[in-house]
Amino acid sequence: MSNPFLNDKAIAAAATQEGWAAPDADARSTTISTPIDDGPISTWHPGVMTAKGTATATGVLMVILLAAAVAGWQAGPDRSATDTGFTGLAIGAVLVGFACAIAVNFKPMLSKVLGPIYAIAQGFFLGVISKSYNNYQNGIVLQAVGATLGVFLVMLFLYRTRILKVTDKFKRTVITATMGLMLFYLVAFVISIFGGGVSFLQSTSLLGIGFSVFAAGLASMMLAVDFDFIDKGAQQQLPKGMEWYAAFGLLITIVWLYLELLRLLSKLNSR
């Protein structure tokens, strides 16, 4: 699941929100004094979004997700090397995570509550499906985790050094492609319910591998969009609650990237 709702529209909407228990605009104009100034070094802005705060929120969500993944791994099926099924409870976790993502899309300030719930649900699902893949190809989970971490660090480096520039055109292209891919996955899921299937999704053919490379590459590009959202949110001093919103979106992208890399590696190892 990707996070196309992390965009400039979300920034503009957040900039007009008061946040929890905040006074109205008129009251703030008369009761809040000039931000505390410690001299020529820095200026203190209470209650606003920062990159450091977003990193902290992301870290908290990652810890929760990893703990839930361990539980999911323990609950996952011990199957033969030819069976990679996963439990109905894991499917329920996916639905819970999807519901949280939809709710946060409309109510960003709920992300501080729904973010941990999403991390628990998706973490459990990742644990179950990871064990299923590992039953089939021992060691593939460590490969996927390493690849995910590597891609994250590379994209962060490319973004920070401005080798990769996140322009408006870049964001529109990535978000549009992501929405199209999610729609395709939804159609494929509906087809599978009725007993059909899209063969190249799991195929080890060149077409199947090429599709997985495209999907993983798109998830990687979405990381750059997430980084840009965090930077802009901090620069525009959005409400501090938006740190959890940005962390929630970044976690969605990381989960998506991991799943795409897990599928890609499985195809490559099967050839």
C-alpha positions in Angstrom: 0.0 0.0 0.0 1.5 3.4 -1.0 0.9 6.9 0.3 -0.1 9.3 -2.4 -1.9 11.5 0.1 1.5 12.9 1.2 1.5 15.9 -1.2 1.4 19.7 -1.3 -2.4 19.6 -0.9 -2.0 17.9 2.5 0.6 20.6 3.4 -1.8 23.4 2.5 -4.6 21.8 4.4 -2.5 21.3 7.5 -1.3 24.8 7.5 -4.8 26.0 8.2 -5.5 23.6 11.0 -5.3 24.6 14.7 -4.4 21.2 16.0 -5.6 19.7 19.3 -6.8 22.1 22.0 -5.3 25.1 20.2 -6.8 28.6 20.6 -8.5 30.2 17.6 -6.5 32.5 15.4 -7.8 35.7 17.0 -6.9 34.5 20.5 -3.4 33.4 19.3 -2.8 36.8 17.8 -3.3 38.5 21.1 -2.0 36.0 23.6 1.1 34.4 22.0 4.2 36.4 22.2 7.1 36.5 19.8 9.0 33.2 19.7 11.8 32.8 22.3 15.1 34.0 20.8 18.3 32.7 22.2 20.4 35.1 20.2 21.9 34.8 16.8 22.1 31.0 16.9 18.5 29.8 16.5 14.8 30.6 17.0 12.5 28.5 19.1 9.1 27.7 17.5 6.9 25.8 19.9 4.4 23.2 18.6 5.5 23.0 15.0 6.6 20.1 12.8 10.4 19.3 12.6 12.4 16.8 10.7 13.9 15.5 14.0 10.4 15.0 15.4 9.3 13.2 12.3 12.3 10.9 12.5 11.5 10.1 16.2 7.8 9.3 15.3 9.0 7.1 12.4 11.4 5.3 14.8 8.5 4.6 17.3 6.3 3.2 14.5 9.2 1.1 13.2 9.8 -0.5 16.6 6.1 -1.3 16.9 6.0 -2.7 13.4 9.0 -4.9 14.1 7.6 -6.2 17.4 4.4 -7.1 15.7 6.3 -8.7 12.8 8.0 -11.0 15.4 4.6 -12.0 16.7 3.3 -12.6 13.1 6.4 -14.7 12.4 5.7 -16.9 15.4 2.0 -17.3 14.4 2.9 -17.9 10.7 2.3 -21.3 9.1 5.0 -24.0 9.1 4.5 -25.3 5.6 6.4 -27.4 3.1 8.6 -25.7 0.6 5.8 -25.8 -2.0 3.1 -24.0 0.1 3.3 -20.3 1.1 -0.3 -19.7 2.3 -1.0 -17.3 5.2 -3.7 -17.2 7.8 -7.0 -15.4 7.8 -5.9 -13.4 10.7 -3.1 -11.9 8.5 -5.7 -10.9 5.9 -7.7 -9.2 8.6 -4.6 -7.3 9.6 -4.2 -6.0 6.1 -7.8 -4.8 6.1 -7.2 -3.0 9.4 -4.1 -1.4 8.0 -6.0 -0.3 4.9 -8.8 1.2 7.0 -6.3 3.2 9.1 -4.6 4.5 5.9 -8.0 5.7 4.5 -9.0 7.3 7.8 -5.7 9.2 8.2 -6.0 10.4 4.6 -9.1 12.3 5.6 -8.1 13.1 9.2 -4.3 13.6 9.3 -4.3 14.5 13.0 -5.6 11.0 13.8 -2.3 9.6 12.7 -0.8 9.7 16.2 -3.5 7.2 17.3 -4.0 5.2 14.1 -0.3 5.1 13.2 0.6 2.6 15.9 -2.5 0.6 15.1 -1.4 0.4 11.5 2.1 -0.6 12.5 0.7 -3.4 14.6 -1.6 -4.7 11.9 0.9 -4.4 9.0 3.7 -5.7 11.2 1.8 -8.9 12.0 0.9 -9.3 8.3 4.6 -8.8 7.3 5.7 -11.4 9.9 3.2 -14.0 8.6 3.9 -13.5 4.9 7.7 -13.3 5.5 7.7 -16.6 7.2 5.7 -18.1 4.3 8.3 -16.9 1.8 11.1 -18.1 4.1 9.5 -21.6 4.2 9.8 -21.6 0.4 13.2 -19.9 0.0 15.2 -20.0 3.2 17.1 -16.7 3.8 15.1 -14.6 1.5 13.7 -12.4 4.3 17.2 -11.3 5.4 17.9 -10.4 1.7 14.7 -8.4 1.5 15.3 -6.5 4.7 18.9 -5.7 3.7 17.7 -4.6 0.2 15.0 -2.4 1.8 17.5 -0.7 4.1 20.0 -0.3 1.3 17.4 1.3 -1.0 16.3 3.6 1.8 19.8 4.9 2.5 20.6 5.4 -1.2 17.4 7.3 -1.8 18.1 9.5 1.3 21.6 10.2 0.0 20.3 11.0 -3.5 17.7 13.4 -2.0 20.0 15.1 0.5 22.7 15.7 -2.1 20.1 17.0 -4.6 21.3 14.5 -7.2 17.6 13.5 -7.3 15.5 16.7 -7.5 11.8 16.3 -6.4 10.1 18.7 -8.7 6.3 19.2 -9.0 6.4 17.2 -12.3 8.4 14.4 -10.6 5.8 14.2 -7.8 2.8 14.2 -10.2 4.4 11.4 -12.2 5.2 9.2 -9.2 1.9 9.7 -7.5 -0.1 9.1 -10.7 1.9 6.0 -11.5 1.4 4.8 -7.9 -2.4 5.3 -8.1 -2.4 3.3 -11.3 -0.4 0.5 -9.8 -2.7 0.3 -6.8 -5.7 0.2 -9.0 -4.1 -2.7 -11.0 -3.4 -4.6 -7.7 -7.0 -4.1 -6.7 -8.3 -5.4 -10.0 -6.0 -8.4 -9.7 -7.2 -9.1 -6.1 -10.9 -9.0 -7.3 -10.0 -11.4 -10.1 -8.3 -13.8 -7.7 -11.5 -13.9 -5.5 -13.4 -15.4 -8.5 -10.7 -18.0 -9.1 -8.8 -16.2 -11.8 -5.4 -14.6 -11.7 -2.9 -12.3 -13.4 -0.1 -14.8 -14.3 2.9 -12.5 -14.6 2.4 -11.1 -11.0 4.1 -14.3 -9.6 5.8 -15.4 -12.8 9.5 -15.8 -13.1 9.4 -14.8 -16.7 11.2 -11.6 -18.0 7.8 -9.9 -18.0 7.1 -10.9 -14.4 10.6 -9.8 -13.2 10.4 -6.6 -15.2 7.0 -5.7 -13.6 8.5 -6.3 -10.1 11.5 -4.1 -10.9 9.1 -1.4 -12.0 7.0 -1.7 -8.9 10.0 -1.7 -6.6 11.5 1.3 -8.4 8.3 3.2 -8.1 8.2 2.6 -4.3 11.8 3.9 -4.2 10.8 7.1 -6.0 7.9 7.5 -3.5 10.5 7.6 -0.7 11.9 10.8 -2.3 8.4 12.3 -2.4 8.1 11.5 1.4 11.4 13.1 2.2 10.3 16.2 0.3 7.0 16.3 2.2 8.9 16.2 5.5 11.2 19.0 4.5 8.5 21.2 3.3 6.3 20.6 6.3 9.2 21.6 8.6 10.0 24.7 6.6 6.4 25.8 6.6 6.1 25.1 10.3 3.0 22.8 10.1 1.3 21.7 13.4 3.4 19.3 15.4 0.8 16.6 14.9 1.8 16.4 11.3 5.0 14.7 12.3 3.0 11.6 12.9 1.2 12.0 9.6 4.5 12.2 7.8 5.9 9.3 9.7 2.7 7.3 8.9 3.1 7.9 5.2 6.8 7.1 5.3 6.1 3.8 7.1 3.5 2.9 4.4 6.1 3.4 1.7 8.7 1.3 3.5 6.3 -1.5 3.9 5.3 -1.3 0.3 9.0 -1.3 -0.8 9.8 -4.3 1.4 6.9 -6.3 -0.1 7.9 -5.5 -3.7 11.6 -6.4 -3.0 10.5 -9.6 -1.3 8.5 -10.6 -4.4 11.3 -9.6 -6.8 13.9 -11.5 -4.9 11.6 -14.6 -4.8 11.3 -14.5 -8.6 15.0 -14.0 -9.1 15.9 -16.9 -6.7 13.4 -19.2 -8.5 15.0 -18.8 -11.9 
